[in-house]
Amino acid sequence: MKFIAKLVRKFGNNTFLSLAVRNYRLYFIGQAVSLSGHWMQTVARSWLVLQVSGSGTAVGGVVAMEFLPILIFGTMGGVLVDRFPKHKILLISQAAAGIIALALGVLVFFEIAELWMIYAFALGHGFVRVIDNPTRQTFILEMVGKERLANAISLYSGEVNLARVVGPAIGGALIATVGIAFCFILNGLSYSVVLFTLFAMHKNEFHKTPLVERARGQVVAGLRYAASSPVLLNTLILLAVMGMFTYEWNVSLPMLARFTFGGDAGSYATLMSSMGVGAVIGGLFSANRRKTSPRALVIAAAFLGGAMILTALSPTFFWAVFGMAIVGFFSVNFSSLANVILQLESAPAMRGRIMALWTVAFLGTTPIGGPIIGWLGEHAGGRWGLGVGGVAALVAAAIGALTLPKEEFEKIPEAVETRSEEASLKIELKE
């Protein structure tokens, strides 16, 4: 019994290592509330669009509208993240996201929301995410330091997907009882918890990255820096392929629930929640991992693709729910591994821009892939959207197997020079 107790304590200490950091613990608590609200709104918005339009293509369109600003302006957002304090950026971006959610909730409550309005609010939220997403990713490093980064990202990924369980379940219940508007309103209010935790942090405990001074050519410098590293470049290519077609569950799952299995909002929420359960387990598994390698990234992509294809072929709704749990497990392993690889492989002064490219590759490609997956689901059948995403993951795994190093990360050089026509930036690496 003592041996078992010792193993349990060791697992707990390794798995929840980053929660010993006060600032990260506060952040983790605030995000638990806000992320649940986000996934609640995600279910509500997709279902609202289906109610208003009856079109799977429209669902893909509204998702694409949210990520269009990321595709176009994502690299510029990374420059701002490198220039300004991340804590202050988050205070502004999180407040803006809350206001947008509350405004849409009011329109839905008074039954005056039209499809173009939903598109407009999705676009506004997308502009917030241009800066918010890379800031949140790099802010984790400032809270916990390099040694605990992998653990903190894995725990955060698990939390995101635990919210994927809680949020859709609450959203489905709210839609069935008090109405869809309250999903947006409660999500808007949830951002107040995030703001409270951000204000409560001890700024003197941050592992601050030196801010980059404003200069011409910084966007181009970030692109050239990413292209100069095979690990960074090829990881971003994998993310782009899978972000475009694989991680389109906000589009593929509503159609699988409604068009394939004849379900309702509760069916969609069940699929999302099942995926979240698997992802939470995957996040805990990933948080306990002591080593990270490109080989593990390739394996996660391959298993994710296989799981999605098998789920798309499910003969009954029960097996689809079971399959989505497996999809969730491998999806969080892939995303957290890619995140850690990019952050550890990038120079401190370039980290904001590299994580902005992560956002562009992983989320900004949705305006391309979302409508395609939506069109396939609407015209070829609900299974096709999920199945094509699985094939894309297998293609990405094959690309990674051919291009990424098999064992160790490529070493970061002592200094990297990036040039534009009007500026030269030399980054001395201090790690």
PyMOL commands that set and color helices and strands:
alter all, ss='L'
color gray80, all
select helices_A, chain A and resi 2-15+17-20+22-53+56-83+86-109+115-144+146-177+181-199+203-205+218-228+230-245+249-260+265-287+294-312+317-345+348-364+366-379+382-403
alter helices_A, ss='H'
color red, helices_A
select strands_A, chain A and resi 415-419+424-428
alter strands_A, ss='S'
color yellow, strands_A
deselect
rebuild
show_as cartoon
